[in-house]
Amino acid sequence: MKIILGNKNYSSWSLRPWLLMQHFGLDFSEQHISLYSQDIRQQMQGLCPNYKVPVLVDQGISIWDSLAICEYLNEQYLEGAGWPRDPLQRAKARSMCNEMHSGFFAVREEMPMNCRREISSITLSAGAQADISRIVEIFNQCLAANKQQGGFLFDEFSIADAFFMPIVSRFNSYNIETGQPVAQYLQKMLALPAYQTWLSAAKAETQVIEVAEV
Ligand SMILES: N[C@@H](CCC(=O)N[C@@H](CS)C(=O)NCC(=O)O)C(=O)O
């Protein structure tokens, strides 16, 4: 199984399935694409059906969307452990991931993921602030409903946490004030061994993408 990724420092969509695979100890190799480089089309030719990353290649097929990859991994390798076991919680987790997948445009636009960014605040639009309030609201709801005190959005680590890891990284980099218990959740996610591995690789990259340096 091979995953094709963008730059670890900047590629938020790549981080999501990679974190799931790494956290659950799946066996995979990686191939990297340099985003924003002149020859990106050539790099992606024959690898990325829609000229985007991430792409997972397994058993002769390509899966080209972060959420579709997570769903596939959950079914094929995780025996359902990628989602909460309870169908109601699972429906909620899926709603959150879809909300992330299709929304929060102001946060995505104004606060590009930049894992190695020195922590500092920036001025945000009302739209970005509304996105942040909504995210903090859903984080708070999830954490308040933790039955086993597992500390992840649905108690145990799930695809929902993987999907919001780039948001956690952004909240950290751009010094977003969330209050508790969300601040504690952010620290738990930032300390995850899988994320630390990603971060080390992001720090070792040399390409700087100016448009993502805010
Ligand atoms: N909905 C897609 C989004 C993928 C996406 O936009 N990837 C970006 C990098 S994070 C990309 O490949 N950009 C390259 C380009 O647009 O040329 C997913 O969830 O995988």
The ligand as a Gaussian input file, in Angstrom:
#p B3LYP/6-31G(d) Opt

LIG

0 1
 N      -11.054000      17.036000      -1.418000
 C       -9.688000      16.640000      -1.638000
 C       -8.770000      17.853000      -1.592000
 C       -7.379000      17.561000      -2.067000
 C       -6.553000      18.814000      -2.282000
 O       -7.079000      19.936000      -2.520000
 N       -5.224000      18.652000      -2.216000
 C       -4.301000      19.750000      -2.462000
 C       -3.120000      19.703000      -1.478000
 S       -3.540000      19.769000       0.203000
 C       -3.654000      19.578000      -3.820000
 O       -3.418000      18.475000      -4.271000
 N       -3.340000      20.679000      -4.511000
 C       -2.616000      20.623000      -5.739000
 C       -3.252000      21.427000      -6.811000
 O       -4.407000      21.840000      -6.651000
 O       -2.543000      21.642000      -7.820000
 C       -9.326000      15.603000      -0.575000
 O      -10.015000      15.557000       0.434000
 O       -8.392000      14.806000      -0.759000

